[in-house]
Amino acid sequence: MWTLFCLKNSKSLIIMDYRTAIEELENILEDLRNQQVGVDELETSVARAAELIDWCRTRLRTVADKTDRLDTGIEPGQLL
């Protein structure tokens, strides 16, 4: 399992996987859409979202690269 180590609110270290990162991104987006983020929190929220997006993109690229390299020898339509 992939794990993301990063600082949140520069006080606590959190550990997450892809699903948790996506959930946090969705929460940030919902807060922004509902205007629940004040001007003072906006910079922090946007920076955190950018950090999460970058991590998720890297994770997806890594999985895609590994998947592309798999050579299972199974033909399309063949049962496993």
NORCOR-V842756 format. One record per backbone hydrogen bond with DSSP energy under -0.5 kcal/mol. NH is the residue of the N-H (numbers start at 1). CO is the residue of the C=O. E is the energy in kcal/mol with one decimal. If there is no record, write none. Layout:
((NH CO E) (NH CO E))
This chain:
((4 16 -2.4) (5 3 -0.6) (6 4 -0.6) (6 14 -1.2) (8 12 -1.9) (11 8 -1.7) (12 8 -1.5) (14 6 -1.9) (16 4 -1.1) (21 17 -2.2) (22 18 -2.5) (23 19 -2.4) (24 20 -2.3) (25 21 -2.3) (26 22 -2.6) (27 23 -2.1) (28 24 -2.4) (29 25 -2.6) (30 26 -2.4) (31 27 -2.4) (32 28 -2.4) (33 29 -2.8) (34 30 -2.3) (35 32 -1.2) (36 31 -3.2) (37 31 -0.6) (38 36 -0.6) (41 38 -0.7) (42 38 -1.4) (43 39 -0.7) (45 41 -2.6) (46 42 -2.7) (47 43 -2.3) (48 44 -2.4) (49 45 -2.4) (50 46 -2.3) (51 47 -2.1) (52 48 -2.5) (53 49 -2.8) (54 50 -2.4) (55 51 -2.2) (56 52 -2.7) (57 53 -2.6) (58 54 -2.1) (59 55 -2.4) (60 56 -2.7) (61 57 -2.5) (62 58 -2.3) (63 59 -2.4) (64 60 -2.7) (65 61 -2.6) (66 62 -2.4) (67 63 -2.7) (68 64 -2.6) (69 65 -1.5) (70 66 -0.8) (70 67 -0.8) (75 73 -0.5) (78 75 -2.3))
